[in-house]
């Protein structure tokens, strides 16, 4: 418990450092001192003689800062959603993809990219503009989640095992549908599908953030209410019910909350893997399984990791941009394998 309390301020400092680095590093390098001064300037606080140039301030405020904030919201949402699913399934290997959010979002976005004009018309697509693909993605995410949820109901109760098996089948079907759509796509549409499917924070701007922020912020603030219920659920469903927890209602709320968090993330950034799976596992390994600390710690670490990964994505092959999903997979897979090997040794030693 004490270790977890100490961890939160450390993760807060890491996130602040990540945000400053995210606003400083890129094809155009800006010093950390200039970035800090740019943030303090609206407060009329000055600590240095060398002020950031007008171009540097514009790059920080109009281009990099909204992109970094999108990374913070998406990274924290994915990590918290992963912690929720792992708590719901009582399995550290659980992932939000189980309930079809990621695959549903990918199907919705793919349909809009390739078949949008044919289905809803050019005028509607032009009216939506940059919001066309995110709207289609979040619609697909919720529709597939609702389908899996309805199919896994036994009476009025959600059967977790059925949800897992149905989720596997629906995700496979979604993959097949995406394959068919890719087969029908033009070369330009295939490039868009590939880049979008591998994830990117390039959509981050103030207008997009102002519209999407409630889909992230409200669930993130709301979910902390269920920390004690998730702790009780770790003991088993029957034990949780004996403690006064309405397990069936809790499952519904957690599934819908996860769908909102991951659906909003996928709709804006595409599929970004391993954040939801690895981050909660790391927090449990180094600190605590208590959801009162696990959820905020996972949110802070997930935000930091995604922002730092985006820095590498923007600078590694500059002036081009590497899809961030590739980096999270390259970084996340070895970390996850090492954690599994460590856990295996602890079991058999």
C-alpha positions in Angstrom: 0.0 0.0 0.0 2.8 2.4 0.9 4.7 1.5 -2.2 1.5 2.3 -4.3 1.1 5.7 -2.6 4.7 6.6 -3.3 4.3 5.4 -6.9 1.5 7.9 -7.8 3.6 11.1 -7.3 6.5 9.4 -9.2 4.2 8.6 -12.1 2.8 12.1 -12.0 6.3 13.5 -12.4 7.0 11.1 -15.2 3.8 12.2 -17.0 4.7 15.9 -16.6 8.2 15.2 -18.0 6.7 13.2 -20.9 4.4 16.1 -21.8 7.3 18.6 -21.8 9.4 16.2 -24.0 6.4 15.6 -26.3 6.1 19.4 -26.9 9.9 19.8 -27.3 11.0 17.0 -29.5 10.2 16.5 -33.2 11.4 17.4 -36.7 11.8 21.0 -35.3 13.7 20.8 -32.0 12.7 23.1 -29.3 14.6 23.3 -26.0 12.9 22.1 -22.8 13.6 25.6 -21.3 11.7 27.3 -24.2 8.8 24.8 -23.8 8.6 25.5 -20.1 8.7 29.2 -20.6 5.9 28.9 -23.3 3.7 27.2 -20.8 4.4 29.8 -18.1 4.0 32.8 -20.4 0.2 32.9 -20.1 0.6 33.2 -16.3 3.0 36.1 -16.9 5.8 34.2 -15.2 9.3 34.6 -16.6 12.4 32.8 -15.5 14.8 33.2 -18.4 16.0 36.0 -20.8 15.9 33.9 -23.9 12.2 33.7 -24.9 10.8 31.2 -27.4 10.3 32.5 -30.9 6.8 33.1 -32.3 7.3 30.0 -34.5 8.3 27.9 -31.6 5.2 29.0 -29.6 3.0 28.3 -32.5 4.5 24.8 -33.0 4.0 24.1 -29.3 0.5 25.4 -28.8 -1.1 24.6 -32.2 0.6 21.4 -33.2 2.4 19.5 -30.5 0.4 20.2 -27.3 -3.0 19.0 -28.6 -1.3 16.0 -30.0 0.3 15.3 -26.7 -3.0 15.8 -24.8 -4.6 13.3 -27.2 -1.8 10.8 -26.3 -2.5 11.4 -22.6 -6.2 10.8 -22.9 -5.9 7.8 -25.2 -3.0 6.2 -23.2 -4.7 6.6 -19.9 -8.1 5.4 -21.3 -6.5 2.2 -22.8 -4.6 1.4 -19.6 -7.6 2.0 -17.3 -9.8 -0.1 -19.7 -7.3 -2.9 -19.5 -7.3 -2.8 -15.7 -11.1 -2.9 -15.7 -11.2 -5.9 -18.0 -8.6 -7.7 -16.0 -10.5 -7.1 -12.9 -13.8 -8.2 -14.4 -12.4 -11.4 -15.8 -10.1 -11.8 -12.8 -7.3 -12.6 -15.2 -4.2 -10.4 -15.8 -4.1 -11.6 -19.5 -7.5 -10.1 -20.3 -7.7 -7.3 -22.9 -10.5 -4.9 -24.0 -10.4 -6.6 -27.3 -12.3 -9.5 -25.7 -15.5 -7.5 -25.8 -15.0 -6.5 -29.5 -14.4 -2.8 -29.0 -11.2 -2.7 -31.0 -12.3 -5.0 -33.9 -15.7 -3.2 -34.0 -14.0 0.2 -34.3 -11.7 -1.1 -37.0 -14.6 -2.5 -39.0 -16.5 0.8 -38.7 -13.5 2.9 -39.8 -12.7 0.5 -42.7 -16.2 0.7 -44.0 -16.2 4.5 -43.9 -12.8 4.7 -45.6 -13.6 2.4 -48.5 -17.4 2.3 -48.8 -18.5 5.5 -47.0 -19.4 7.4 -50.1 -21.4 4.5 -51.5 -23.3 3.8 -48.2 -24.1 7.3 -46.9 -23.3 9.5 -49.9 -20.6 11.9 -50.7 -22.5 14.9 -49.3 -22.8 13.3 -45.9 -19.1 12.3 -45.8 -18.1 15.8 -46.9 -20.3 17.4 -44.2 -18.7 15.2 -41.5 -15.3 16.0 -42.8 -12.5 14.8 -40.4 -15.2 13.4 -38.0 -16.4 10.8 -40.6 -14.0 8.1 -39.7 -14.0 8.6 -35.9 -17.8 8.6 -35.9 -17.9 5.4 -38.0 -15.3 3.8 -35.7 -17.1 4.5 -32.4 -20.4 3.4 -33.9 -18.8 0.1 -35.0 -17.2 -0.3 -31.6 -20.5 0.1 -29.7 -22.5 -2.1 -32.1 -20.0 -5.0 -31.9 -19.8 -4.6 -28.1 -23.6 -4.6 -27.8 -23.8 -7.7 -30.0 -21.3 -9.7 -27.9 -23.0 -8.5 -24.7 -26.4 -9.6 -25.9 -25.2 -13.0 -27.1 -23.4 -13.7 -23.8 -26.6 -13.0 -21.7 -28.0 -16.0 -19.9 -31.3 -14.8 -18.6 -30.4 -11.4 -17.1 -26.9 -12.3 -16.2 -23.7 -11.9 -18.3 -21.8 -15.2 -18.5 -18.1 -14.2 -18.6 -16.9 -17.5 -20.2 -19.6 -17.2 -23.0 -18.5 -13.6 -23.5 -14.9 -14.7 -23.9 -15.7 -17.4 -26.5 -18.2 -15.2 -28.4 -15.7 -12.4 -28.4 -13.1 -14.6 -30.0 -15.6 -15.7 -32.8 -16.8 -12.1 -33.4 -13.2 -10.7 -33.5 -12.3 -13.4 -36.1 -15.4 -12.4 -38.1 -14.4 -8.8 -37.9 -11.0 -9.6 -39.2 -12.5 -11.4 -42.1 -14.7 -8.4 -42.9 -11.7 -6.1 -42.8 -9.9 -8.4 -45.2 -12.7 -8.3 -47.7 -12.8 -4.5 -47.4 -9.1 -4.3 -48.0 -9.5 -6.5 -51.1 -12.0 -4.0 -52.5 -10.0 -0.9 -51.6 -7.8 1.2 -54.0 -4.1 1.6 -53.4 -4.6 5.0 -51.7 -7.4 3.5 -49.5 -5.2 0.6 -48.5 -2.4 3.0 -47.4 -5.0 4.9 -45.3 -6.3 1.6 -43.8 -2.8 0.4 -43.0 -1.7 3.6 -41.3 -4.9 4.0 -39.4 -5.0 0.4 -38.4 -1.5 0.6 -36.9 -2.3 3.7 -34.9 -1.3 7.4 -35.0 -1.9 10.6 -32.9 -1.8 12.8 -36.0 -5.5 13.6 -35.6 -4.8 15.6 -32.5 -6.0 19.2 -32.8 -8.0 21.5 -30.5 -11.2 21.1 -32.4 -11.1 17.3 -32.3 -10.0 17.3 -28.7 -12.9 19.6 -27.6 -15.4 17.2 -29.2 -13.8 14.0 -28.0 -12.7 14.9 -24.5 -16.0 14.1 -22.7 -15.9 10.5 -24.0 -12.6 10.1 -22.2 -12.8 12.4 -19.1 -16.2 11.4 -17.9 -15.6 7.7 -17.8 -12.1 8.1 -16.3 -13.6 10.2 -13.4 -16.6 7.9 -13.1 -14.8 4.6 -12.9 -13.0 5.3 -9.6 -16.3 4.8 -7.9 -16.1 1.1 -8.6 -12.7 0.5 -7.1 -14.0 -1.2 -4.0 -16.4 -3.3 -6.0 -13.6 -4.5 -8.3 -11.5 -5.4 -5.2 -14.5 -7.5 -3.9 -14.9 -9.1 -7.3 -11.3 -10.4 -7.1 -12.5 -12.8 -4.3 -15.1 -14.3 -6.7 -18.6 -13.5 -7.8 -20.4 -15.3 -5.0 -18.2 -13.7 -2.3 -18.8 -10.3 -3.9 -22.5 -10.9 -3.8 -22.3 -11.8 -0.1 -20.5 -8.5 0.4 -23.5 -6.6 -1.1 -22.1 -6.1 -4.6 -24.7 -6.2 -7.4 -22.4 -8.3 -9.7 -24.7 -8.3 -12.8 -25.1 -4.6 -12.7 -21.4 -4.1 -12.1 -20.5 -6.2 -15.2 -22.9 -4.1 -17.4 -21.4 -0.8 -16.2 -17.8 -2.0 -16.6 -18.4 -3.3 -20.1 -20.1 -0.1 -21.2 -17.4 2.0 -19.6 -14.7 0.0 -21.3 -16.5 0.3 -24.6 -16.7 4.1 -24.2 -13.0 4.5 -23.3 -11.6 2.1 -26.0 -14.2 3.1 -28.6 -13.3 6.8 -28.3 -9.6 5.9 -28.4 -9.8 3.7 -31.5 -12.1 6.2 -33.2 -9.3 8.9 -33.0 -6.0 7.0 -33.1 -6.7 3.6 -34.7 -5.6 0.4 -33.1 -2.8 0.8 -30.6 -1.9 -2.5 -29.0 -0.3 -3.7 -25.7 -1.0 -0.5 -23.7 -4.2 -2.0 -22.2 -2.6 -5.4 -21.7 0.9 -4.5 -20.3 0.4 -1.4 -18.2 -2.0 -2.8 -15.5 0.3 -5.9 -15.4 3.3 -3.7 -14.7 1.5 -1.8 -11.9 0.4 -5.1 -10.3 4.0 -6.4 -10.5 5.8 -3.5 -9.0 3.1 -2.1 -6.6 -0.4 -3.3 -5.9 -3.5 -5.1 -7.1 -5.7 -2.7 -5.1 -7.9 -1.0 -7.7 -8.0 2.2 -5.6 -4.4 2.7 -6.6 -4.2 0.4 -9.6 -6.6 2.4 -11.7 -5.0 5.9 -11.3 -1.5 4.5 -11.5 -2.3 2.6 -14.7 -3.8 5.8 -16.2 -0.7 7.8 -15.4 1.7 5.2 -16.7 -0.4 4.5 -19.8 -0.5 8.2 -20.7 3.3 8.5 -20.2 4.2 5.5 -22.3 2.0 6.5 -25.2 3.3 10.1 -25.2 6.9 8.8 -25.1 6.2 6.3 -27.8 4.8 9.1 -30.0 8.0 11.1 -29.6 10.0 8.1 -31.0 7.4 7.7 -33.8 7.8 11.3 -34.8 11.6 11.5 -34.6 12.9 8.0 -35.5 12.3 8.3 -39.3 11.8 12.1 -39.4 10.4 13.8 -41.5 8.2 10.7 -42.0 6.1 9.3 -39.1 6.2 5.7 -37.9 2.8 4.2 -36.9 2.7 4.3 -33.1 1.1 0.8 -32.9 4.4 -0.7 -34.3 6.4 0.9 -31.4 3.9 -0.1 -28.7 4.0 -3.7 -30.0 7.8 -3.7 -30.2 8.1 -2.3 -26.7 5.1 -4.0 -25.1 5.6 -7.6 -26.3 9.1 -8.1 -24.8 8.0 -6.4 -21.5 5.0 -8.6 -21.3 6.9 -11.8 -22.1 9.5 -10.9 -19.4 6.7 -10.4 -16.9 5.1 -13.8 -17.8 8.5 -15.5 -17.4 9.0 -13.8 -14.1 5.6 -14.9 -12.9 6.2 -18.5 -14.1 9.4 -18.7 -12.1 7.7 -17.4 -9.0 5.0 -20.1 -9.3 7.4 -23.0 -9.8 10.2 -22.0 -7.5 
